[in-house]
Amino acid sequence: MNRILIAEDEERIASFVERGLRSNGFITTVVADGETAYQEGVSGGYDLLILDIGLPRVDGFTVLRRLREARVTMPVVILTARDSVRDTVAGLEGGADDYIAKPFAFEELLARVRLRLRGGDGTPDATILRVGELSLDLRTRRALVDGESVELTAREFLLAEVFCRHPDQVLSREQLLSQVWGFDFDPGSNVVDVYIRYLRRKLGADRIQTVRGMGYRLLP
């Protein structure tokens, strides 16, 4: 089981990321400043670091540089509100393995984490999800229904991926909003219902079941 270090000083975001990773089987530790992130990072007890740039005491770029100077080779995914090309280049050239800007959808972060960990324990992550006659190719972002290709938008694909990772499980609107639309979702929004209708048109009206008062379920 992979251990992930989360270096994030915004408690709401750190909690959001930690809950999502733990629900997907990861062991997590959260730290809120750069100096602690560095000390934990050089301990050798983690398989991946999710690193915010705007950390107190020591910023994320400095943490990353010090870790690489100390020959720490674990993958580092930078998580930051800075999304300019200059910051992206600085992060990657500084030794980061990936870069994701806030606000973000959890499933996107999860996909990047899994990609960087792939093969780390000798077990590659599945790249094709299948539930009955529905299959999603996570590399090409293509969907097949009954052997026929179906065009999905990026958001529709993320929503379908969440369902396929939890087949026959009831998922609440709040869970779907959190995982697909990110930590800044509006719990009063009807966007989930709208996108469920889109998916039903494309994947089949009976494939996604409404569970009254609880949420939605993808039928096997």
Protein Blocks (a to p, Z undefined) as FASTA:
>chain_A
ZZdddddfblklmmmmmmmmmmnopacdddfbfklmmmmmmnopafbdcddfkbghiafk
lmmmmmmmnopabdcddddfblcfklmmmmmmnopabdcdddddfklmmmmmmmmmgokl
opacdfbdcehjbccdfklopaceehiacdddfklmmmmmmmmmmghiacdfklmmmmmn
ojkbcfkbcklmmmmmmmmmmnopklpccdehklccddZZ
